[in-house]
Amino acid sequence: MNLYDSYEKLSDVLVNFSCEVKSGDKVLIEQWSTDPNFINCLIRKIRNAGGHPFVLNYEELISRELLIGSTESYIKLKTKYMLPVMKDMDAYISIRGSNNIFENSDVPSEKSKLNNKFYTEPVHFKERISKKWVILRWPNPAMAQAAGMSTPSFQDVFFKVCTLDYSKMDKAMNNLVSLMQNTDQINIVSPGTNITFSIKGQPAIKCSGQRNIPDGEIFTGPIRYSVNGKITYNIPTLYNGIRFDNVCLEVKDGKIFKATSTANTELLNSILDTDEGSRYFGEFAIGVNPYITKPLLDILFDEKMCGSLHLTPGGCYDEAYNGNKSAIHWDMVLCQLSEFGGGEMYFDDALIRKDGKFIIESLLPLNPENLA
């Protein structure tokens, strides 16, 4: 498949599957450093569906300059003007390209915290998630470099991952959703990890291409004060352009009381001190995308890795509400495939996944060899 055929296929997934754009829908596209040919393809798909496309174009260095010099009053003004725009939209598509994933690494953390609290939370965490929406990255050379791949090879993987048969994945998720909704205690065991928590009575939400592309996870909200033990995340994570490796969190009665990483431990704790909710967990999710088998240093990909899970410090989602509110939502990933050290996942003391592979018959369709 050539590049422009890939553009057509991906834009069709975003417009007609993820956002299900209908006649009269107003669709906001926010794009950073994306090929204009792809944006034009999106515009045509939206119009063909009877929708009205609106496009906001951003550049990284300009966004950085605005953020680095921002104040609380400025951010509140930005929210004042942008929130009504988001409120009036029916759908939202964000394509986030980056020429330098570390562009914001020297932005003072207090600026990022202000932006998260007074802009991101009201405009995106509250308003945008009430719409039909989808977010994806853009496969440029910087993203390929972060993944340790050539640009053509990375683009091949990217379009394969992003255009898989999501309807097939959607059906295969049903049994895991049912099992999670009838489970009380979860126990995760891996090198450096032994952690337990309850999801009793919580809904389980399947993510099969309607919100993020790529997609492939089932999430819920852990009972806020039930989390106990220790978890070591073996997949690198970025926060505001800064990399953290081997993050280890120790937890008692839901609250993170100790947090370390290979480097940047002081900054890690500063982020976790953002507000009252940032040392509690808002999400637990299981990743099942068969084409994501290695970390790409991009959370939209890494959190969907087959054989992975993420237990997320910060705010919960309304769909699986557990009472934890925070300006942060930091997805950190532990992969249990054998090449990453293996591990076990127990539901109410029953082993359901070992070394990243489901072992009970009803969940076998979610293993990579059956989804690919």
C-alpha positions as CSV (number, residue, x, y, z in Angstrom):
1,M,0.0,0.0,0.0
2,N,1.5,3.4,-1.0
3,L,1.5,6.4,1.4
4,Y,-1.6,8.1,-0.1
5,D,-3.6,4.9,0.1
6,S,-2.6,4.6,3.7
7,Y,-3.8,8.2,4.2
8,E,-7.2,7.3,2.7
9,K,-7.6,4.2,4.9
10,L,-6.5,5.9,8.1
11,S,-8.7,9.0,7.5
12,D,-11.7,6.7,6.8
13,V,-11.1,4.9,10.2
14,L,-10.9,8.3,12.1
15,V,-13.9,9.9,10.4
16,N,-16.3,7.0,9.8
17,F,-15.4,4.5,12.6
18,S,-13.8,6.4,15.5
19,C,-15.9,9.6,15.3
20,E,-18.9,8.3,13.3
21,V,-19.3,11.7,11.7
22,K,-22.9,12.4,10.6
23,S,-24.5,15.1,8.5
24,G,-24.3,18.4,10.2
25,D,-21.6,17.4,12.7
26,K,-19.0,20.2,13.5
27,V,-15.6,18.6,13.7
28,L,-12.6,20.3,15.3
29,I,-9.2,19.1,14.0
30,E,-6.1,20.1,16.0
31,Q,-2.9,19.3,14.3
32,W,0.8,19.7,15.1
33,S,3.5,19.1,12.4
34,T,1.3,16.8,10.2
35,D,1.5,16.3,6.5
36,P,-1.0,18.8,4.9
37,N,-1.9,16.1,2.4
38,F,-3.3,14.0,5.3
39,I,-5.2,16.9,6.8
40,N,-6.7,17.6,3.4
41,C,-7.7,14.0,3.2
42,L,-9.4,14.2,6.6
43,I,-11.3,17.4,5.5
44,R,-12.6,15.6,2.4
45,K,-13.7,12.6,4.4
46,I,-15.6,14.8,6.9
47,R,-17.3,16.7,4.1
48,N,-18.2,13.5,2.3
49,A,-19.9,12.4,5.5
50,G,-21.9,15.7,5.6
51,G,-19.8,17.3,8.4
52,H,-18.2,20.7,8.8
53,P,-14.4,20.6,9.4
54,F,-12.6,23.3,11.4
55,V,-8.8,23.2,11.7
56,L,-6.4,24.6,14.3
57,N,-2.7,24.5,13.2
58,Y,0.0,24.5,15.8
59,E,3.8,24.6,15.8
60,E,5.8,23.1,18.6
61,L,8.2,26.0,19.1
62,I,5.3,28.5,19.2
63,S,3.4,26.4,21.6
64,R,6.5,26.1,23.8
65,E,7.0,29.9,23.8
66,L,3.4,30.5,24.8
67,L,3.7,27.9,27.6
68,I,7.1,29.0,29.0
69,G,5.9,32.6,29.4
70,S,2.4,31.8,30.6
71,T,0.8,32.9,33.8
72,E,-2.4,31.8,35.6
73,S,-4.3,34.8,34.3
74,Y,-3.2,34.1,30.7
75,I,-4.1,30.4,30.9
76,K,-7.5,31.3,32.3
77,L,-8.0,33.7,29.4
78,K,-7.1,31.0,26.9
79,T,-9.6,28.7,28.5
80,K,-12.2,31.5,28.4
81,Y,-11.9,31.7,24.6
82,M,-11.3,28.0,23.8
83,L,-13.8,26.3,26.0
84,P,-16.9,27.7,24.1
85,V,-15.3,26.5,20.8
86,M,-15.0,23.0,22.3
87,K,-18.5,23.1,23.7
88,D,-19.9,23.9,20.3
89,M,-18.2,21.0,18.5
90,D,-19.8,17.5,17.9
91,A,-16.5,15.7,17.3
92,Y,-12.7,16.3,17.9
93,I,-9.7,14.8,16.0
94,S,-6.2,15.5,17.2
95,I,-3.1,14.6,15.2
96,R,0.0,15.3,17.2
97,G,3.3,15.3,15.3
98,S,6.5,16.3,17.0
99,N,9.9,17.1,15.5
100,N,11.5,16.9,18.9
101,I,9.7,14.9,21.7
102,F,11.9,16.7,24.2
103,E,10.9,20.2,23.1
104,N,9.2,21.0,26.4
105,S,11.9,19.4,28.6
106,D,13.1,22.8,29.9
107,V,9.7,24.3,30.4
108,P,9.4,24.9,34.2
109,S,7.2,22.3,35.8
110,E,5.0,24.9,37.5
111,K,4.1,26.2,34.0
112,S,3.0,22.8,32.9
113,K,1.0,22.3,36.2
114,L,-0.8,25.6,35.7
115,N,-1.7,24.7,32.1
116,N,-2.9,21.2,33.2
117,K,-5.0,22.6,36.0
118,F,-6.6,25.7,34.3
119,Y,-6.7,24.6,30.6
120,T,-6.3,20.9,30.0
121,E,-8.6,19.8,32.8
122,P,-11.6,22.0,31.9
123,V,-11.2,22.0,28.1
124,H,-10.1,18.4,27.5
125,F,-10.7,16.2,30.6
126,K,-14.2,17.7,31.2
127,E,-15.5,19.1,27.9
128,R,-13.7,17.3,25.1
129,I,-14.3,13.8,26.5
130,S,-18.1,14.4,26.3
131,K,-17.8,14.6,22.5
132,K,-17.0,12.0,19.9
133,W,-13.2,12.2,19.8
134,V,-10.0,10.5,18.7
135,I,-6.3,11.3,19.2
136,L,-3.3,9.9,17.3
137,R,0.4,10.7,16.7
138,W,2.0,11.4,13.4
139,P,4.7,9.1,12.1
140,N,7.5,11.6,11.3
141,P,11.3,11.1,11.5
142,A,11.5,12.2,15.1
143,M,9.0,9.6,16.2
144,A,10.8,6.9,14.2
145,Q,14.1,8.0,15.8
146,A,12.5,7.7,19.3
147,A,11.4,4.2,18.4
148,G,14.9,3.3,17.1
149,M,13.6,2.7,13.5
150,S,14.1,4.1,10.1
151,T,11.3,6.4,8.9
152,P,9.9,4.1,6.2
153,S,10.0,1.0,8.5
154,F,8.3,3.0,11.2
155,Q,5.6,4.3,8.9
156,D,4.9,0.7,7.8
157,V,4.4,-0.3,11.4
158,F,2.4,2.8,12.2
159,F,-0.2,2.4,9.4
160,K,-0.5,-1.4,10.1
161,V,-1.1,-0.7,13.8
162,C,-3.6,2.1,13.2
163,T,-5.7,0.5,10.5
164,L,-6.1,-3.0,11.9
165,D,-9.6,-4.6,12.0
166,Y,-11.0,-2.8,15.1
167,S,-14.4,-4.3,14.7
168,K,-12.9,-7.8,15.2
169,M,-11.0,-6.5,18.2
170,D,-14.2,-5.0,19.6
171,K,-16.0,-8.3,19.6
172,A,-13.0,-10.2,21.1
173,M,-13.0,-7.8,24.0
174,N,-16.5,-8.7,25.2
175,N,-15.5,-11.7,27.4
176,L,-12.8,-9.8,29.2
177,V,-15.2,-6.9,29.8
178,S,-17.7,-9.4,31.3
179,L,-15.0,-11.0,33.5
180,M,-13.7,-7.7,34.8
181,Q,-17.1,-6.6,35.7
182,N,-17.6,-9.7,37.8
183,T,-14.1,-9.5,39.5
184,D,-13.3,-8.1,42.9
185,Q,-9.5,-8.5,43.5
186,I,-6.7,-8.0,41.0
187,N,-3.2,-9.2,41.8
188,I,-0.2,-8.3,39.5
189,V,3.1,-10.1,40.0
190,S,6.2,-9.4,38.0
191,P,9.9,-8.7,38.7
192,G,9.8,-5.8,41.2
193,T,6.0,-5.9,41.3
194,N,3.5,-7.4,43.7
195,I,0.4,-5.2,43.9
196,T,-3.3,-5.8,44.7
197,F,-6.4,-3.7,44.3
198,S,-10.2,-4.1,43.9
199,I,-12.3,-3.3,40.9
200,K,-15.5,-4.6,42.5
201,G,-18.6,-3.0,41.0
202,Q,-16.7,-0.9,38.6
203,P,-17.5,-0.8,34.8
204,A,-15.0,-2.1,32.3
205,I,-14.7,0.0,29.2
206,K,-13.4,-1.4,25.9
207,C,-11.3,0.9,23.7
208,S,-11.4,-0.5,20.2
209,G,-10.7,2.4,17.9
210,Q,-13.4,4.9,19.0
211,R,-11.1,7.2,21.1
212,N,-7.4,6.6,20.5
213,I,-5.7,5.4,17.3
214,P,-3.9,3.1,17.7
215,D,-6.2,1.5,20.2
216,G,-6.5,-1.8,22.0
217,E,-7.2,-1.7,25.8
218,I,-9.9,-2.4,28.3
219,F,-9.9,0.0,31.3
220,T,-11.6,0.5,34.6
221,G,-11.1,2.5,37.8
222,P,-9.6,0.8,40.8
223,I,-11.3,1.3,44.1
224,R,-9.5,4.4,45.4
225,Y,-8.2,3.2,48.8
226,S,-7.8,-0.5,47.8
227,V,-4.4,-0.4,46.1
228,N,-1.6,-1.9,48.2
229,G,1.9,-3.1,47.3
230,K,4.6,-2.2,44.9
231,I,4.7,-1.8,41.1
232,T,7.8,-1.3,38.9
233,Y,7.1,-0.1,35.4
234,N,9.5,-1.6,32.8
235,I,8.5,0.6,29.9
236,P,10.0,4.2,29.7
237,T,7.6,7.0,30.1
238,L,7.6,10.7,29.1
239,Y,6.0,13.5,31.0
240,N,6.1,17.0,29.5
241,G,9.0,15.9,27.3
242,I,11.1,14.4,30.2
243,R,11.9,10.7,30.2
244,F,11.5,8.5,33.2
245,D,12.9,4.9,33.4
246,N,12.0,2.1,35.8
247,V,9.5,4.1,37.8
248,C,8.8,2.3,41.0
249,L,5.8,3.2,43.2
250,E,5.1,1.8,46.7
251,V,1.5,2.1,47.8
252,K,-0.5,1.8,51.0
253,D,-4.3,2.1,51.2
254,G,-4.4,3.6,47.7
255,K,-1.8,6.3,48.2
256,I,1.7,6.4,46.7
257,F,4.0,6.9,49.7
258,K,7.3,6.3,47.9
259,A,8.3,6.9,44.2
260,T,11.6,6.4,42.6
261,S,13.1,6.2,39.0
262,T,16.5,5.6,37.5
263,A,16.8,9.3,37.1
264,N,14.6,12.4,37.8
265,T,13.3,11.0,41.1
266,E,12.9,14.5,42.5
267,L,10.9,15.7,39.5
268,L,8.8,12.5,39.6
269,N,7.8,13.3,43.2
270,S,7.1,16.9,42.3
271,I,4.7,15.8,39.6
272,L,3.0,13.4,42.0
273,D,2.6,16.3,44.4
274,T,0.6,18.3,41.9
275,D,-2.6,17.9,44.0
276,E,-4.4,15.6,46.4
277,G,-5.4,13.1,43.8
278,S,-2.1,12.8,42.0
279,R,-0.8,10.2,44.5
280,Y,-3.8,8.0,44.0
281,F,-4.8,5.9,41.0
282,G,-7.5,6.7,38.4
283,E,-7.2,3.9,35.9
284,F,-6.3,0.3,35.5
285,A,-6.1,-1.1,31.9
286,I,-5.0,-4.1,30.0
287,G,-3.3,-3.7,26.6
288,V,-4.0,-6.1,23.7
289,N,-2.9,-4.5,20.4
290,P,-1.2,-7.4,18.5
291,Y,1.0,-5.2,16.3
292,I,2.6,-3.2,19.2
293,T,5.2,-5.5,20.6
294,K,8.0,-3.1,21.7
295,P,8.0,0.3,23.3
296,L,8.0,3.3,20.9
297,L,8.4,6.0,23.6
298,D,4.9,7.3,22.9
299,I,2.2,6.5,25.4
300,L,-0.6,6.2,22.8
301,F,1.2,3.2,21.4
302,D,3.0,1.9,24.5
303,E,-0.2,1.7,26.7
304,K,-1.7,-0.6,24.0
305,M,1.2,-3.1,23.8
306,C,0.0,-6.7,23.8
307,G,0.9,-8.3,27.1
308,S,0.9,-5.0,28.9
309,L,-1.0,-3.2,31.6
310,H,-1.1,0.3,33.0
311,L,-2.0,1.5,36.5
312,T,-2.3,5.2,36.2
313,P,-1.6,7.8,38.9
314,G,-4.0,10.8,38.7
315,G,-7.6,11.5,37.7
316,C,-10.1,8.9,36.8
317,Y,-12.4,8.9,33.7
318,D,-16.1,9.5,34.2
319,E,-16.9,6.2,32.4
320,A,-15.2,4.3,35.3
321,Y,-15.5,6.9,38.1
322,N,-13.7,6.1,41.3
323,G,-13.8,9.5,43.0
324,N,-10.2,10.4,42.3
325,K,-9.8,13.9,40.8
326,S,-6.5,15.3,39.7
327,A,-5.0,17.7,37.1
328,I,-2.7,14.8,36.0
329,H,-3.4,11.5,34.4
330,W,0.0,9.7,33.9
331,D,-0.2,6.4,32.1
332,M,2.7,4.2,33.2
333,V,3.2,0.8,31.5
334,L,4.3,-2.6,32.7
335,C,4.7,-5.2,30.0
336,Q,4.5,-8.9,31.1
337,L,5.6,-10.5,27.9
338,S,8.4,-13.0,28.6
339,E,11.0,-10.9,26.8
340,F,10.3,-8.1,29.3
341,G,10.6,-10.4,32.3
342,G,7.2,-12.1,32.3
343,G,4.7,-12.0,35.1
344,E,1.2,-13.1,36.2
345,M,-2.2,-11.5,36.4
346,Y,-4.7,-12.9,38.8
347,F,-8.5,-12.2,39.0
348,D,-9.8,-13.3,42.4
349,D,-6.8,-15.6,42.9
350,A,-7.4,-17.3,39.4
351,L,-4.5,-16.9,37.0
352,I,-5.9,-15.4,33.8
353,R,-2.7,-14.2,32.0
354,K,0.9,-15.5,32.2
355,D,3.9,-13.9,30.5
356,G,1.5,-11.6,28.6
357,K,-0.7,-14.3,27.2
358,F,-4.2,-15.1,28.2
359,I,-4.5,-18.7,29.3
360,I,-8.3,-19.2,29.9
361,E,-10.3,-20.4,26.9
362,S,-12.8,-17.5,26.8
363,L,-10.0,-14.9,26.5
364,L,-7.8,-16.7,23.9
365,P,-9.2,-14.6,21.0
366,L,-7.4,-11.6,22.6
367,N,-4.0,-13.1,22.2
368,P,-1.9,-11.6,19.4
369,E,-1.9,-14.6,17.1
370,N,-5.7,-14.5,17.0
371,L,-6.1,-10.7,16.6
372,A,-3.4,-10.0,14.0
